[in-house]
Amino acid sequence: MMHKFIEDEFFLLIDPILENKEFQKTKEIVHHGITRYEHLLRVSYYSYKITKILHLNYQETTRASLLHDFFMEETKEDSKVQALRRHPQYALEKASKYFDLSAREKDIIKTHMFPITFTPPKYLESWIVDFIDDIAGIYEKCYSVRAEMRAAATFLMIFVFNYFKI
């Protein structure tokens, strides 16, 4: 469990999901340069904070945002665009298999890729998760690219220093 997000109420809301053995498998999947588990926690935490501040249904938002990418992998016949469009449905099917979901939670999961998926969110909470997921994805991807660039620069410097005996 990540202790970076220290807030008792947040953990009380997500703990039943975190303890699910199938959900634990998200720790093994690389997603935006980190694990899918870490991505889901980030999106869930910031969705929790924003919807709580706005006096919206933060309980359902927190749970659904933690499940928004709860799927193991796309099928082999999915292209990149198809995978982007279909994975909310895969996540909804998987989440529904293991958890009882409200209409709002289903909408949050199903519409978190709008406008890539064509169905717009019905709830303000769904729009918030969609937006936070986009921001988190951009942040995580940029962070992983910077890390890769640092690693490549370090390798290059070691090579140059060794080659030229500096």
C-alpha positions as a printed Julia matrix, in Angstrom:
166×3 Matrix{Float64}:
   0.0     0.0     0.0
   1.34    3.44   -0.87
   1.67    5.64    2.2
   2.2     8.74    0.09
  -1.53    9.43    0.22
  -2.09    9.62    3.94
  -5.72   10.31    4.61
  -7.75    7.87    6.67
 -11.07    8.47    4.95
  -9.5     7.96    1.53
  -8.04    4.61    2.62
 -11.34    3.51    4.17
 -13.05    4.1     0.82
 -10.49    2.26   -1.29
  -9.31   -0.5     1.07
 -11.87   -3.14   -0.05
 -10.7    -2.62   -3.64
  -6.99   -2.63   -2.76
  -7.4    -5.94   -0.93
  -8.96   -7.64   -3.97
  -6.49  -10.22   -5.36
  -7.42   -9.43   -8.96
  -6.92   -5.71   -8.4
  -3.48   -6.44   -6.92
  -2.41   -7.66  -10.38
  -2.45   -4.03  -11.57
   0.87   -3.69   -9.69
   2.45   -5.85  -12.42
   1.29   -3.8   -15.41
   3.34   -0.9   -16.77
   1.12    2.07  -17.52
   2.44    5.54  -18.5
   5.92    4.55  -17.34
   4.77    3.51  -13.84
   2.49    0.71  -12.66
  -1.18    0.8   -13.41
  -1.74    0.44   -9.63
   0.17    3.68   -8.99
  -1.72    5.45  -11.77
  -5.06    4.31  -10.37
  -4.14    5.49   -6.87
  -3.06    8.9    -8.2
  -6.25    9.44  -10.19
  -8.38    8.2    -7.32
  -6.7    10.4    -4.72
  -6.97   13.62   -6.72
 -10.55   12.79   -7.74
 -11.33   12.25   -4.07
  -9.8    15.58   -3.06
 -11.5    17.65   -5.76
 -14.96   16.11   -5.45
 -14.83   16.37   -1.67
 -13.9    20.08   -1.86
 -16.77   20.63   -4.31
 -19.24   18.75   -2.07
 -19.97   16.18   -4.77
 -20.34   12.43   -4.35
 -16.71   11.84   -3.45
 -17.31    8.32   -2.11
 -18.52    6.9    -5.41
 -16.03    9.01   -7.35
 -13.13    7.69   -5.3
 -14.12    4.07   -5.81
 -14.89    4.4    -9.52
 -11.75    6.39  -10.3
  -9.73    3.63   -8.63
 -11.39    1.16  -11.0
 -11.31    3.24  -14.19
  -8.39    1.25  -15.7
  -9.1    -2.07  -13.95
  -8.38   -4.41  -16.83
  -5.4    -6.64  -17.48
  -4.63   -6.14  -21.15
  -6.15   -5.32  -24.48
  -6.82   -8.12  -26.9
  -4.2    -8.75  -29.57
  -6.49   -7.59  -32.37
  -6.9    -4.14  -30.81
  -5.04   -1.33  -32.54
  -3.8     1.57  -30.38
  -6.95    3.59  -31.13
  -9.23    0.6   -30.59
  -7.51   -0.12  -27.26
  -8.08    3.48  -26.15
 -11.74    3.29  -27.12
 -12.45   -0.18  -25.76
 -10.55   -0.26  -22.48
 -13.21    1.65  -20.5
 -15.67   -1.13  -21.39
 -13.1    -3.79  -20.41
 -12.56   -1.97  -17.1
 -16.31   -1.68  -16.49
 -16.83   -5.4   -17.15
 -13.96   -6.34  -14.85
 -15.03   -3.95  -12.08
 -18.65   -5.14  -12.3
 -17.48   -8.71  -11.93
 -15.81   -8.02   -8.57
 -17.71   -5.05   -7.13
 -21.26   -3.74   -6.89
 -21.3    -0.46   -8.81
 -23.79    2.38   -8.78
 -24.98    4.08  -11.98
 -22.6     6.98  -11.25
 -19.63    4.64  -10.74
 -20.41    2.83  -13.99
 -20.62    6.15  -15.84
 -17.29    7.33  -14.4
 -15.54    4.16  -15.58
 -17.31    3.98  -18.94
 -16.77    7.63  -19.94
 -13.3     8.38  -18.57
 -11.86    8.48  -22.12
 -14.29   11.01  -23.59
 -14.01   12.35  -26.33
 -11.91    9.41  -27.62
 -14.91    7.32  -26.71
 -17.98    9.0   -28.09
 -20.29    8.85  -25.08
 -20.11   12.0   -22.95
 -20.2    11.72  -19.16
 -23.59   12.15  -17.45
 -22.3    13.37  -14.09
 -20.0    16.19  -13.02
 -17.97   13.59  -11.11
 -17.42   11.7   -14.38
 -16.12   14.85  -16.06
 -13.73   15.43  -13.16
 -12.29   11.91  -13.33
 -11.93   12.22  -17.11
  -9.96   15.45  -16.67
  -7.8    14.18  -13.79
  -7.0    10.99  -15.68
  -5.83   13.07  -18.66
  -3.63   15.29  -16.48
  -2.21   12.31  -14.56
  -1.45   10.47  -17.8
   0.39   13.46  -19.25
   2.35   13.99  -16.02
   3.27   10.3   -15.75
   4.31   10.02  -19.38
   6.46   13.17  -19.2
   8.04   11.96  -15.96
   8.91    8.57  -17.47
  10.36   10.21  -20.62
  12.55   12.46  -18.46
  13.74    9.41  -16.52
  14.57    7.6   -19.77
  16.45   10.65  -21.06
  18.46   10.88  -17.83
  19.33    7.18  -18.07
  20.39    7.56  -21.71
  22.5    10.65  -20.91
  24.16    8.83  -18.01
  24.94    5.84  -20.22
  26.33    8.13  -22.92
  28.52   10.01  -20.44
  29.91    6.76  -19.0
  30.61    5.51  -22.52
  32.35    8.76  -23.52
  34.38    8.91  -20.29
  35.49    5.29  -20.7
  36.16    5.59  -24.44
  38.25    8.73  -24.13
  39.71    7.71  -20.74
  38.54   10.96  -19.15
